[in-house]
């Protein structure tokens, strides 16, 4: 989500402060571009929700894999005991 930023208003204020019109316009445009790339609180909240969802999926997958490995390991151990006796 973009943050609204009035580059024209900034350029006029810079001109009023003594900047040349071209310089004021260029600076306002550069600042406007920088501000438009900032993340908003809503952006961060959405990102946090996506990360939480992916983390839950990762936890589930890791639990399934670990459980599967444990079942296979127990199977090998039991098979080894059967071969010994």
Secondary structure, 3 states (H helix, E strand, C coil): CCCCCCHHHHHHHHHHCCCCHHHHHHHHHHHHHHHHCCCCHHHHHHHHHHHHHHHHHHHHHHHHHHHHHHHHHHHHHHHHHHHHC
